Amino acid sequence: MREEPVQITGEQMTEIVRDQAAADAPTVTMPVDRIGTLDTIRIALTWSMLAGRGIAVLGCLAGLVTRPDRRDLVRGVGATALALAGAMVVVGYLLPVHLVPSIDNQTWMGIVPRLALRTLRVVLGTSVVLVAVGALTLVAASGTG
């Protein structure tokens, strides 16, 4: 998060406009307004990451204390892979493309869906791999006894 205004020098303007005449221009100072929706999303993601870490630590401790069978461990890995695949689709595609634009219609918010659509292939590809891994490990867990 940036509190001070952005300063663009003449050399930076030359790179932007691709004209050497811009190098002689004085430094331009531009204030950057805070975008409330992005700030709220940042705070929510920070807290959800902290909560996720806590849940992961508690899960690992519970797994160490209860000493589950091999089949239970494999089933847990499969269920985790499936949950991650679903979460990737929701957080990587559905929320930024459909929810964020409906919350706020400021100019800067238009970049969020575009960035999500640029990474859609990676999100969907990784989700497909995670679904395959999850399905295979669940099948393997049901075969072991």
VEXSEGU-631588 format. One record per atom (N, C-alpha, C): residue in three letters; z, x negated, y. Coordinates in Angstrom, 2 decimals, always signed. Layout:
# VEXSEGU-631588
+---------+---------+---------+---------+
: residuo :       w :       u :       v :
+---------+---------+---------+---------+
:     ALA :       Z :       X :       Y :
...
+---------+---------+---------+---------+
//
This chain:
# VEXSEGU-631588
+---------+---------+---------+---------+
: residuo :       w :       u :       v :
+---------+---------+---------+---------+
:     MET :   +0.00 :   -0.85 :   -1.16 :
:     MET :   +0.00 :   +0.00 :   +0.00 :
:     MET :   +0.00 :   -0.90 :   +1.23 :
:     ARG :   -0.79 :   -0.53 :   +2.20 :
:     ARG :   -0.99 :   -1.36 :   +3.36 :
:     ARG :   -0.43 :   -0.67 :   +4.59 :
:     GLU :   +0.48 :   -1.34 :   +5.29 :
:     GLU :   +1.09 :   -0.76 :   +6.49 :
:     GLU :   +0.36 :   -1.20 :   +7.76 :
:     GLU :   -0.15 :   -2.44 :   +7.77 :
:     GLU :   -0.80 :   -2.96 :   +8.97 :
:     GLU :   -2.29 :   -2.60 :   +8.97 :
:     PRO :   -2.93 :   -2.56 :  +10.13 :
:     PRO :   -4.34 :   -2.22 :  +10.20 :
:     PRO :   -5.22 :   -3.31 :   +9.58 :
:     VAL :   -6.40 :   -2.93 :   +9.19 :
:     VAL :   -7.36 :   -3.86 :   +8.59 :
:     VAL :   -8.11 :   -4.58 :   +9.70 :
:     GLN :   -8.29 :   -5.89 :   +9.55 :
:     GLN :   -9.07 :   -6.67 :  +10.52 :
:     GLN :  -10.30 :   -7.24 :   +9.82 :
:     ILE :  -11.47 :   -7.01 :  +10.43 :
:     ILE :  -12.73 :   -7.49 :   +9.88 :
:     ILE :  -13.28 :   -8.53 :  +10.85 :
:     THR :  -13.46 :   -9.75 :  +10.36 :
:     THR :  -13.97 :  -10.84 :  +11.20 :
:     THR :  -15.49 :  -10.79 :  +11.28 :
:     GLY :  -16.04 :  -11.61 :  +12.14 :
:     GLY :  -17.49 :  -11.68 :  +12.29 :
:     GLY :  -18.18 :  -12.15 :  +11.02 :
:     GLU :  -17.57 :  -13.10 :  +10.31 :
:     GLU :  -18.17 :  -13.57 :   +9.05 :
:     GLU :  -18.20 :  -12.46 :   +8.00 :
:     GLN :  -17.15 :  -11.68 :   +7.95 :
:     GLN :  -17.12 :  -10.57 :   +7.00 :
:     GLN :  -18.16 :   -9.51 :   +7.37 :
:     MET :  -18.34 :   -9.27 :   +8.68 :
:     MET :  -19.35 :   -8.31 :   +9.10 :
:     MET :  -20.75 :   -8.79 :   +8.75 :
:     THR :  -20.97 :  -10.12 :   +8.78 :
:     THR :  -22.27 :  -10.67 :   +8.40 :
:     THR :  -22.57 :  -10.34 :   +6.94 :
:     GLU :  -21.56 :  -10.46 :   +6.07 :
:     GLU :  -21.75 :  -10.12 :   +4.67 :
:     GLU :  -22.01 :   -8.63 :   +4.48 :
:     ILE :  -21.39 :   -7.80 :   +5.30 :
:     ILE :  -21.53 :   -6.36 :   +5.17 :
:     ILE :  -22.91 :   -5.89 :   +5.63 :
:     VAL :  -23.30 :   -6.31 :   +6.85 :
:     VAL :  -24.55 :   -5.80 :   +7.43 :
:     VAL :  -25.75 :   -6.69 :   +7.13 :
:     ARG :  -25.51 :   -7.88 :   +6.57 :
:     ARG :  -26.57 :   -8.84 :   +6.20 :
:     ARG :  -27.43 :   -9.25 :   +7.40 :
:     ASP :  -26.74 :   -9.48 :   +8.52 :
:     ASP :  -27.42 :   -9.93 :   +9.73 :
:     ASP :  -26.55 :  -11.01 :  +10.36 :
:     GLN :  -27.14 :  -12.18 :  +10.63 :
:     GLN :  -26.39 :  -13.31 :  +11.19 :
:     GLN :  -25.88 :  -13.03 :  +12.59 :
:     ALA :  -26.49 :  -12.10 :  +13.31 :
:     ALA :  -26.04 :  -11.78 :  +14.67 :
:     ALA :  -24.63 :  -11.19 :  +14.67 :
:     ALA :  -24.21 :  -10.62 :  +13.56 :
:     ALA :  -22.87 :  -10.02 :  +13.48 :
:     ALA :  -21.78 :  -11.08 :  +13.46 :
:     ALA :  -22.13 :  -12.33 :  +13.17 :
:     ALA :  -21.13 :  -13.41 :  +13.12 :
:     ALA :  -20.50 :  -13.65 :  +14.49 :
:     ASP :  -21.24 :  -13.37 :  +15.56 :
:     ASP :  -20.74 :  -13.58 :  +16.91 :
:     ASP :  -19.86 :  -12.44 :  +17.41 :
:     ALA :  -19.79 :  -11.37 :  +16.66 :
:     ALA :  -19.01 :  -10.20 :  +17.09 :
:     ALA :  -17.51 :  -10.51 :  +17.01 :
:     PRO :  -16.73 :   -9.94 :  +17.90 :
:     PRO :  -15.28 :  -10.16 :  +17.84 :
:     PRO :  -14.68 :   -9.45 :  +16.63 :
:     THR :  -13.49 :   -9.85 :  +16.26 :
:     THR :  -12.79 :   -9.23 :  +15.14 :
:     THR :  -12.49 :   -7.77 :  +15.46 :
:     VAL :  -12.77 :   -6.91 :  +14.51 :
:     VAL :  -12.56 :   -5.48 :  +14.67 :
:     VAL :  -11.28 :   -5.10 :  +13.93 :
:     THR :  -10.41 :   -4.36 :  +14.60 :
:     THR :   -9.17 :   -3.89 :  +13.99 :
:     THR :   -9.27 :   -2.39 :  +13.78 :
:     MET :   -9.09 :   -1.97 :  +12.52 :
:     MET :   -9.20 :   -0.55 :  +12.18 :
:     MET :   -7.91 :   -0.08 :  +11.53 :
:     PRO :   -7.31 :   +0.99 :  +12.05 :
:     PRO :   -6.13 :   +1.53 :  +11.36 :
:     PRO :   -6.56 :   +2.26 :  +10.09 :
:     VAL :   -5.74 :   +2.17 :   +9.07 :
:     VAL :   -6.02 :   +2.85 :   +7.81 :
:     VAL :   -4.97 :   +3.93 :   +7.61 :
:     ASP :   -5.42 :   +5.17 :   +7.58 :
:     ASP :   -4.51 :   +6.29 :   +7.39 :
:     ASP :   -4.04 :   +6.36 :   +5.95 :
:     ARG :   -2.81 :   +6.78 :   +5.76 :
:     ARG :   -2.27 :   +6.97 :   +4.42 :
:     ARG :   -2.86 :   +8.25 :   +3.85 :
:     ILE :   -3.31 :   +8.18 :   +2.60 :
:     ILE :   -3.83 :   +9.35 :   +1.90 :
:     ILE :   -2.71 :   +9.87 :   +1.01 :
:     GLY :   -2.19 :  +11.02 :   +1.38 :
:     GLY :   -1.01 :  +11.56 :   +0.71 :
:     GLY :   -1.21 :  +11.80 :   -0.78 :
:     THR :   -2.36 :  +12.29 :   -1.16 :
:     THR :   -2.61 :  +12.58 :   -2.57 :
:     THR :   -2.60 :  +11.32 :   -3.40 :
:     LEU :   -3.26 :  +10.27 :   -2.91 :
:     LEU :   -3.28 :   +9.00 :   -3.65 :
:     LEU :   -1.89 :   +8.38 :   -3.71 :
:     ASP :   -1.12 :   +8.54 :   -2.65 :
:     ASP :   +0.25 :   +8.02 :   -2.65 :
:     ASP :   +1.10 :   +8.76 :   -3.67 :
:     THR :   +0.94 :  +10.08 :   -3.74 :
:     THR :   +1.67 :  +10.87 :   -4.73 :
:     THR :   +1.27 :  +10.49 :   -6.15 :
:     ILE :   -0.02 :  +10.28 :   -6.38 :
:     ILE :   -0.50 :   +9.87 :   -7.70 :
:     ILE :   +0.07 :   +8.51 :   -8.06 :
:     ARG :   +0.12 :   +7.60 :   -7.11 :
:     ARG :   +0.68 :   +6.26 :   -7.37 :
:     ARG :   +2.14 :   +6.35 :   -7.77 :
:     ILE :   +2.91 :   +7.17 :   -7.06 :
:     ILE :   +4.33 :   +7.32 :   -7.38 :
:     ILE :   +4.50 :   +7.96 :   -8.77 :
:     ALA :   +3.70 :   +9.00 :   -9.05 :
:     ALA :   +3.81 :   +9.67 :  -10.35 :
:     ALA :   +3.45 :   +8.72 :  -11.49 :
:     LEU :   +2.42 :   +7.91 :  -11.30 :
:     LEU :   +2.04 :   +6.96 :  -12.35 :
:     LEU :   +3.10 :   +5.88 :  -12.54 :
:     THR :   +3.72 :   +5.44 :  -11.45 :
:     THR :   +4.79 :   +4.45 :  -11.57 :
:     THR :   +5.94 :   +5.00 :  -12.40 :
:     TRP :   +6.37 :   +6.22 :  -12.10 :
:     TRP :   +7.48 :   +6.80 :  -12.85 :
:     TRP :   +7.10 :   +7.10 :  -14.29 :
:     SER :   +5.87 :   +7.54 :  -14.52 :
:     SER :   +5.47 :   +7.83 :  -15.90 :
:     SER :   +5.37 :   +6.55 :  -16.72 :
:     MET :   +4.97 :   +5.44 :  -16.10 :
:     MET :   +4.95 :   +4.17 :  -16.82 :
:     MET :   +6.36 :   +3.74 :  -17.17 :
:     LEU :   +7.30 :   +3.89 :  -16.25 :
:     LEU :   +8.69 :   +3.55 :  -16.55 :
:     LEU :   +9.26 :   +4.43 :  -17.66 :
:     ALA :   +8.96 :   +5.72 :  -17.61 :
:     ALA :   +9.42 :   +6.63 :  -18.66 :
:     ALA :   +8.79 :   +6.27 :  -20.00 :
:     GLY :   +7.51 :   +5.92 :  -19.99 :
:     GLY :   +6.83 :   +5.52 :  -21.23 :
:     GLY :   +7.44 :   +4.27 :  -21.83 :
:     ARG :   +7.78 :   +3.32 :  -20.98 :
:     ARG :   +8.43 :   +2.11 :  -21.49 :
:     ARG :   +9.77 :   +2.43 :  -22.12 :
:     GLY :  +10.53 :   +3.28 :  -21.47 :
:     GLY :  +11.83 :   +3.66 :  -22.02 :
:     GLY :  +11.70 :   +4.37 :  -23.35 :
:     ILE :  +10.74 :   +5.28 :  -23.45 :
:     ILE :  +10.51 :   +6.00 :  -24.71 :
:     ILE :  +10.06 :   +5.04 :  -25.80 :
:     ALA :   +9.22 :   +4.07 :  -25.45 :
:     ALA :   +8.76 :   +3.08 :  -26.44 :
:     ALA :   +9.92 :   +2.23 :  -26.95 :
:     VAL :  +10.79 :   +1.81 :  -26.04 :
:     VAL :  +11.95 :   +1.01 :  -26.45 :
:     VAL :  +12.87 :   +1.83 :  -27.36 :
:     LEU :  +13.12 :   +3.10 :  -26.98 :
:     LEU :  +13.96 :   +3.95 :  -27.82 :
:     LEU :  +13.32 :   +4.20 :  -29.18 :
:     GLY :  +12.00 :   +4.37 :  -29.20 :
:     GLY :  +11.30 :   +4.55 :  -30.47 :
:     GLY :  +11.39 :   +3.33 :  -31.37 :
:     CYS :  +11.24 :   +2.16 :  -30.76 :
:     CYS :  +11.36 :   +0.92 :  -31.55 :
:     CYS :  +12.78 :   +0.76 :  -32.09 :
:     LEU :  +13.77 :   +1.04 :  -31.27 :
:     LEU :  +15.15 :   +0.95 :  -31.73 :
:     LEU :  +15.43 :   +1.95 :  -32.85 :
:     ALA :  +14.94 :   +3.16 :  -32.71 :
:     ALA :  +15.12 :   +4.17 :  -33.76 :
:     ALA :  +14.43 :   +3.74 :  -35.04 :
:     GLY :  +13.25 :   +3.14 :  -34.92 :
:     GLY :  +12.55 :   +2.66 :  -36.10 :
:     GLY :  +13.28 :   +1.52 :  -36.79 :
:     LEU :  +13.89 :   +0.64 :  -36.01 :
:     LEU :  +14.63 :   -0.46 :  -36.61 :
:     LEU :  +15.91 :   +0.02 :  -37.27 :
:     VAL :  +16.57 :   +1.00 :  -36.67 :
:     VAL :  +17.84 :   +1.49 :  -37.21 :
:     VAL :  +17.62 :   +2.30 :  -38.48 :
:     THR :  +16.60 :   +3.15 :  -38.51 :
:     THR :  +16.40 :   +4.05 :  -39.65 :
:     THR :  +15.65 :   +3.39 :  -40.80 :
:     ARG :  +14.98 :   +2.29 :  -40.57 :
:     ARG :  +14.21 :   +1.57 :  -41.60 :
:     ARG :  +13.34 :   +2.52 :  -42.42 :
:     PRO :  +12.29 :   +3.02 :  -41.81 :
:     PRO :  +11.45 :   +4.00 :  -42.52 :
:     PRO :  +10.61 :   +3.34 :  -43.62 :
:     ASP :  +10.10 :   +4.18 :  -44.51 :
:     ASP :   +9.21 :   +3.72 :  -45.56 :
:     ASP :   +7.88 :   +3.29 :  -44.97 :
:     ARG :   +7.11 :   +2.57 :  -45.77 :
:     ARG :   +5.79 :   +2.11 :  -45.30 :
:     ARG :   +4.90 :   +3.29 :  -44.92 :
:     ARG :   +4.97 :   +4.36 :  -45.71 :
:     ARG :   +4.13 :   +5.53 :  -45.46 :
:     ARG :   +4.46 :   +6.14 :  -44.10 :
:     ASP :   +5.73 :   +6.19 :  -43.74 :
:     ASP :   +6.13 :   +6.73 :  -42.45 :
:     ASP :   +5.65 :   +5.86 :  -41.29 :
:     LEU :   +5.69 :   +4.55 :  -41.48 :
:     LEU :   +5.18 :   +3.64 :  -40.45 :
:     LEU :   +3.69 :   +3.83 :  -40.22 :
:     VAL :   +2.93 :   +3.91 :  -41.32 :
:     VAL :   +1.48 :   +4.08 :  -41.21 :
:     VAL :   +1.16 :   +5.43 :  -40.57 :
:     ARG :   +1.90 :   +6.46 :  -40.95 :
:     ARG :   +1.70 :   +7.78 :  -40.34 :
:     ARG :   +2.00 :   +7.74 :  -38.85 :
:     GLY :   +3.04 :   +7.02 :  -38.47 :
:     GLY :   +3.38 :   +6.88 :  -37.05 :
:     GLY :   +2.30 :   +6.16 :  -36.26 :
:     VAL :   +1.70 :   +5.12 :  -36.86 :
:     VAL :   +0.61 :   +4.42 :  -36.19 :
:     VAL :   -0.58 :   +5.34 :  -36.01 :
:     GLY :   -0.90 :   +6.13 :  -37.02 :
:     GLY :   -2.02 :   +7.07 :  -36.92 :
:     GLY :   -1.78 :   +8.14 :  -35.86 :
:     ALA :   -0.57 :   +8.69 :  -35.84 :
:     ALA :   -0.26 :   +9.71 :  -34.84 :
:     ALA :   -0.28 :   +9.12 :  -33.43 :
:     THR :   +0.20 :   +7.89 :  -33.30 :
:     THR :   +0.17 :   +7.24 :  -31.99 :
:     THR :   -1.26 :   +7.00 :  -31.53 :
:     ALA :   -2.14 :   +6.58 :  -32.44 :
:     ALA :   -3.54 :   +6.36 :  -32.07 :
:     ALA :   -4.20 :   +7.66 :  -31.63 :
:     LEU :   -3.92 :   +8.74 :  -32.32 :
:     LEU :   -4.49 :  +10.04 :  -31.93 :
:     LEU :   -3.94 :  +10.50 :  -30.57 :
:     ALA :   -2.66 :  +10.29 :  -30.35 :
:     ALA :   -2.06 :  +10.67 :  -29.07 :
:     ALA :   -2.64 :   +9.83 :  -27.92 :
:     LEU :   -2.84 :   +8.55 :  -28.17 :
:     LEU :   -3.44 :   +7.70 :  -27.14 :
:     LEU :   -4.87 :   +8.12 :  -26.83 :
:     ALA :   -5.63 :   +8.51 :  -27.85 :
:     ALA :   -7.00 :   +8.97 :  -27.62 :
:     ALA :   -7.00 :  +10.20 :  -26.72 :
:     GLY :   -6.12 :  +11.15 :  -27.03 :
:     GLY :   -6.04 :  +12.35 :  -26.19 :
:     GLY :   -5.60 :  +12.04 :  -24.78 :
:     ALA :   -4.61 :  +11.16 :  -24.64 :
:     ALA :   -4.13 :  +10.79 :  -23.31 :
:     ALA :   -5.20 :  +10.08 :  -22.50 :
:     MET :   -6.00 :   +9.24 :  -23.16 :
:     MET :   -7.07 :   +8.53 :  -22.43 :
:     MET :   -8.09 :   +9.51 :  -21.87 :
:     VAL :   -8.45 :  +10.51 :  -22.66 :
:     VAL :   -9.43 :  +11.50 :  -22.17 :
:     VAL :   -8.84 :  +12.30 :  -21.01 :
:     VAL :   -7.58 :  +12.67 :  -21.12 :
:     VAL :   -6.96 :  +13.47 :  -20.06 :
:     VAL :   -6.80 :  +12.66 :  -18.78 :
:     VAL :   -6.20 :  +11.46 :  -18.90 :
:     VAL :   -5.91 :  +10.65 :  -17.71 :
:     VAL :   -7.16 :   +9.93 :  -17.19 :
:     GLY :   -8.06 :   +9.54 :  -18.09 :
:     GLY :   -9.24 :   +8.79 :  -17.67 :
:     GLY :  -10.41 :   +9.64 :  -17.23 :
:     TYR :  -10.44 :  +10.92 :  -17.65 :
:     TYR :  -11.58 :  +11.77 :  -17.28 :
:     TYR :  -11.15 :  +13.10 :  -16.66 :
:     LEU :  -10.38 :  +13.89 :  -17.38 :
:     LEU :  -10.10 :  +15.25 :  -16.92 :
:     LEU :   -9.35 :  +15.30 :  -15.60 :
:     LEU :   -8.27 :  +14.55 :  -15.49 :
:     LEU :   -7.49 :  +14.59 :  -14.24 :
:     LEU :   -8.28 :  +14.07 :  -13.04 :
:     PRO :   -8.89 :  +12.87 :  -13.10 :
:     PRO :   -9.58 :  +12.40 :  -11.89 :
:     PRO :  -10.85 :  +13.17 :  -11.55 :
:     VAL :  -11.53 :  +13.70 :  -12.54 :
:     VAL :  -12.80 :  +14.37 :  -12.25 :
:     VAL :  -12.60 :  +15.84 :  -11.87 :
:     HIS :  -11.64 :  +16.50 :  -12.50 :
:     HIS :  -11.49 :  +17.93 :  -12.27 :
:     HIS :  -10.26 :  +18.32 :  -11.45 :
:     LEU :   -9.13 :  +17.65 :  -11.65 :
:     LEU :   -7.91 :  +18.05 :  -10.96 :
:     LEU :   -7.81 :  +17.46 :   -9.55 :
:     VAL :   -8.02 :  +16.15 :   -9.42 :
:     VAL :   -7.83 :  +15.49 :   -8.12 :
:     VAL :   -8.73 :  +16.08 :   -7.03 :
:     PRO :  -10.03 :  +16.32 :   -7.28 :
:     PRO :  -10.85 :  +16.93 :   -6.21 :
:     PRO :  -10.41 :  +18.35 :   -5.83 :
:     SER :   -9.79 :  +19.06 :   -6.77 :
:     SER :   -9.36 :  +20.41 :   -6.43 :
:     SER :   -8.06 :  +20.42 :   -5.63 :
:     ILE :   -7.31 :  +19.32 :   -5.68 :
:     ILE :   -6.06 :  +19.23 :   -4.92 :
:     ILE :   -6.33 :  +18.89 :   -3.46 :
:     ASP :   -7.24 :  +17.96 :   -3.23 :
:     ASP :   -7.47 :  +17.45 :   -1.87 :
:     ASP :   -8.96 :  +17.27 :   -1.65 :
:     ASN :   -9.46 :  +17.66 :   -0.49 :
:     ASN :  -10.88 :  +17.53 :   -0.21 :
:     ASN :  -11.18 :  +16.53 :   +0.91 :
:     GLN :  -10.28 :  +15.56 :   +1.12 :
:     GLN :  -10.55 :  +14.53 :   +2.12 :
:     GLN :  -11.72 :  +13.66 :   +1.67 :
:     THR :  -12.32 :  +12.99 :   +2.61 :
:     THR :  -13.49 :  +12.17 :   +2.32 :
:     THR :  -13.18 :  +11.09 :   +1.30 :
:     TRP :  -12.03 :  +10.44 :   +1.43 :
:     TRP :  -11.69 :   +9.34 :   +0.53 :
:     TRP :  -11.45 :   +9.81 :   -0.89 :
:     MET :  -11.09 :  +11.06 :   -1.06 :
:     MET :  -10.82 :  +11.56 :   -2.41 :
:     MET :  -12.10 :  +11.71 :   -3.23 :
:     GLY :  -13.24 :  +11.71 :   -2.59 :
:     GLY :  -14.51 :  +11.80 :   -3.32 :
:     GLY :  -14.79 :  +10.59 :   -4.18 :
:     ILE :  -14.12 :   +9.48 :   -3.90 :
:     ILE :  -14.35 :   +8.27 :   -4.67 :
:     ILE :  -13.69 :   +8.33 :   -6.05 :
:     VAL :  -12.61 :   +9.11 :   -6.18 :
:     VAL :  -11.86 :   +9.15 :   -7.44 :
:     VAL :  -12.73 :   +9.68 :   -8.58 :
:     PRO :  -13.41 :  +10.83 :   -8.44 :
:     PRO :  -14.25 :  +11.29 :   -9.55 :
:     PRO :  -15.41 :  +10.34 :   -9.84 :
:     ARG :  -15.96 :   +9.74 :   -8.80 :
:     ARG :  -17.08 :   +8.81 :   -9.03 :
:     ARG :  -16.64 :   +7.59 :   -9.84 :
:     LEU :  -15.47 :   +7.06 :   -9.52 :
:     LEU :  -14.96 :   +5.92 :  -10.29 :
:     LEU :  -14.66 :   +6.33 :  -11.73 :
:     ALA :  -14.12 :   +7.52 :  -11.92 :
:     ALA :  -13.84 :   +7.99 :  -13.29 :
:     ALA :  -15.13 :   +8.18 :  -14.07 :
:     LEU :  -16.17 :   +8.68 :  -13.42 :
:     LEU :  -17.43 :   +8.86 :  -14.12 :
:     LEU :  -18.11 :   +7.52 :  -14.43 :
:     ARG :  -17.85 :   +6.50 :  -13.61 :
:     ARG :  -18.41 :   +5.16 :  -13.90 :
:     ARG :  -17.81 :   +4.58 :  -15.17 :
:     THR :  -16.55 :   +4.89 :  -15.45 :
:     THR :  -15.88 :   +4.33 :  -16.62 :
:     THR :  -15.84 :   +5.32 :  -17.78 :
:     LEU :  -16.58 :   +6.41 :  -17.69 :
:     LEU :  -16.53 :   +7.45 :  -18.71 :
:     LEU :  -16.94 :   +6.92 :  -20.09 :
:     ARG :  -17.96 :   +6.09 :  -20.15 :
:     ARG :  -18.41 :   +5.55 :  -21.44 :
:     ARG :  -17.32 :   +4.74 :  -22.11 :
:     VAL :  -16.62 :   +3.93 :  -21.32 :
:     VAL :  -15.53 :   +3.11 :  -21.88 :
:     VAL :  -14.40 :   +4.01 :  -22.37 :
:     VAL :  -14.05 :   +5.01 :  -21.57 :
:     VAL :  -12.96 :   +5.92 :  -21.94 :
:     VAL :  -13.31 :   +6.67 :  -23.22 :
:     LEU :  -14.51 :   +7.24 :  -23.28 :
:     LEU :  -14.90 :   +7.99 :  -24.47 :
:     LEU :  -15.08 :   +7.09 :  -25.68 :
:     GLY :  -15.66 :   +5.91 :  -25.50 :
:     GLY :  -15.83 :   +4.98 :  -26.61 :
:     GLY :  -14.50 :   +4.54 :  -27.19 :
:     THR :  -13.56 :   +4.19 :  -26.32 :
:     THR :  -12.24 :   +3.79 :  -26.79 :
:     THR :  -11.53 :   +4.96 :  -27.46 :
:     SER :  -11.70 :   +6.15 :  -26.93 :
:     SER :  -11.07 :   +7.32 :  -27.54 :
:     SER :  -11.64 :   +7.60 :  -28.93 :
:     VAL :  -12.94 :   +7.43 :  -29.09 :
:     VAL :  -13.55 :   +7.64 :  -30.41 :
:     VAL :  -13.01 :   +6.62 :  -31.41 :
:     VAL :  -12.89 :   +5.37 :  -30.98 :
:     VAL :  -12.33 :   +4.33 :  -31.87 :
:     VAL :  -10.89 :   +4.67 :  -32.24 :
:     LEU :  -10.10 :   +5.10 :  -31.25 :
:     LEU :   -8.71 :   +5.46 :  -31.54 :
:     LEU :   -8.60 :   +6.66 :  -32.46 :
:     VAL :   -9.48 :   +7.64 :  -32.31 :
:     VAL :   -9.48 :   +8.80 :  -33.21 :
:     VAL :   -9.82 :   +8.35 :  -34.63 :
:     ALA :  -10.81 :   +7.47 :  -34.75 :
:     ALA :  -11.18 :   +6.97 :  -36.08 :
:     ALA :  -10.03 :   +6.19 :  -36.72 :
:     VAL :   -9.40 :   +5.32 :  -35.94 :
:     VAL :   -8.26 :   +4.55 :  -36.46 :
:     VAL :   -7.13 :   +5.49 :  -36.85 :
:     GLY :   -6.83 :   +6.47 :  -36.00 :
:     GLY :   -5.76 :   +7.42 :  -36.30 :
:     GLY :   -6.05 :   +8.24 :  -37.54 :
:     ALA :   -7.28 :   +8.72 :  -37.67 :
:     ALA :   -7.63 :   +9.52 :  -38.85 :
:     ALA :   -7.57 :   +8.69 :  -40.12 :
:     LEU :   -8.09 :   +7.46 :  -40.06 :
:     LEU :   -8.07 :   +6.59 :  -41.25 :
:     LEU :   -6.63 :   +6.22 :  -41.65 :
:     THR :   -5.78 :   +5.95 :  -40.67 :
:     THR :   -4.41 :   +5.60 :  -41.03 :
:     THR :   -3.63 :   +6.82 :  -41.55 :
:     LEU :   -3.93 :   +8.00 :  -41.04 :
:     LEU :   -3.28 :   +9.20 :  -41.58 :
:     LEU :   -3.74 :   +9.48 :  -43.02 :
:     VAL :   -5.01 :   +9.26 :  -43.29 :
:     VAL :   -5.52 :   +9.42 :  -44.65 :
:     VAL :   -4.88 :   +8.38 :  -45.57 :
:     ALA :   -4.78 :   +7.14 :  -45.07 :
:     ALA :   -4.16 :   +6.08 :  -45.87 :
:     ALA :   -2.68 :   +6.38 :  -46.11 :
:     ALA :   -2.01 :   +6.97 :  -45.13 :
:     ALA :   -0.59 :   +7.30 :  -45.30 :
:     ALA :   -0.40 :   +8.40 :  -46.33 :
:     SER :   -1.33 :   +9.34 :  -46.39 :
:     SER :   -1.18 :  +10.41 :  -47.37 :
:     SER :   -1.48 :   +9.91 :  -48.78 :
:     GLY :   -2.25 :   +8.82 :  -48.92 :
:     GLY :   -2.58 :   +8.27 :  -50.23 :
:     GLY :   -1.52 :   +7.37 :  -50.79 :
:     THR :   -0.65 :   +6.82 :  -49.94 :
:     THR :   +0.40 :   +5.93 :  -50.43 :
:     THR :   +1.66 :   +6.72 :  -50.72 :
:     GLY :   +2.45 :   +6.26 :  -51.64 :
:     GLY :   +3.63 :   +7.01 :  -52.00 :
:     GLY :   +4.84 :   +6.18 :  -52.22 :
+---------+---------+---------+---------+
//
